């Protein structure tokens, strides 16, 4: 999320990091002077620090983040349209949090999201 960096009468800058499949968000910010930059290289020490920090995040928070991700992007027509690709992206997000397998989601929640019986999801 990129908050407002400039206030009325003031200037500001921000950096918005998007996954390739999130680039459609740029269409919602047509009135902003957004420039595209090349993907930066990741310093190995920085990557280790991020991985270490993620390992300290409680599992319940990772599970909540995963379920929130599913709920948000499932309702987005661009991302949630193809449910199989959608689950692949969700599980990629899960791996980015340092999880070997995606968290289990309550069956009732999966049913309400229209994701019952989609391969790659774990239910509880």
N, C-alpha and C positions, 0 to 999 in steps of 0.2 A: 504494500500500500504506500502510495506517495501522498503525503499530506500537502496542504497548501504551503508553499515556501515563501510566497510573496503575499503581502497584504495590500489592500487598497492604497494606491499611491506609492508603493514600495516595490522593489524588484527582488528577485530571488532565483535560485537554481535548485534543481533536484535531480536525482538519479533514479530512474525507474528500471528495475530489472524484471524482464519478462522471459518466460520460457517461449520457445518458438511457437507453440500452439496457443499462446496468449496474445499474440500480436494483434488480434482483432480488437483488443481493448484500445488500441491507438485511434481507432475510428471514433471512439466516444470522446476523444480529446482533440477534436479538429481545430479548436480555437487556440491551442497552445503550440508554441514553437518547439516541437519535439524533433530532435535529430537522432539518427541511429548511429550507434558506435559499434566498432568491432567487438567480438567477444574477447574479454581480457584473459590473459593467461593466469592461472591460479598458482600462487606461490605454494610449494609443498608444505612449508612450515605453517602457513595460514590454514591450509586444508586440514592439517593435523589438529590445530587449535579448534577449528570448527567441529571436527569429529569428536574431540574430547568434550567440548561443551555440550554437544548433542547427547553424548553418553550420560551426562548428568541430568538430563531432562527426565522427569518421572514418566513411567509408562502410561499412566492415566492421562497425562497431558498430551502425549503422542497419539493415544487412541482418540482423544477428543478432537485433536487437530485433524486427524485422518477422517473422522466422521463429518466434521465441519466442511472439509474439502469436498467430500462426496456430496454433501447437501448443497453446497454453493454451486459447484460446477455441473451437477446433475440438472439443475434448473436452467442452466445456460444452454441455449439452443446450439451454439457453435461447438461447445465441448461435449455436452451430454447427448447429442443426437445419436452417435454410434456408440451404443453401450459397451461393446467389446473393446473398442479403442479407449473409451472413457475409463474403463477398469484398468487398462494398461497404464494410462497416465496416473491414475490414483495410486497404483502400486509403485510406480516410479517415485512419486511423492513420498510414499512410505519408506522406500529405500533411502531417499535423501535424508530422512530423519534418523537413519542408522538402523532401521529394522530389517531383519532377514526375511520376515514374512509380514504381510499386512495384518493389522489388528482385526479381530473378529467383531462384527457388527451385529446388534440384535436383529433377529429375523423379522420382527415387526417393523423395524426401521427400514430394512432392505425392501420389504414389501411395500411400504408407503412411498419409497423412492422409485418403485418400479424396477428394482434390481434383483429380484428373487431369481435364483437359478442362473445368474450370469457367472461364467467361469472366472476364477481369479479372486473372487470375494470369499471371505470366510464369515460364517454366521455363527451366532451363539444363541 
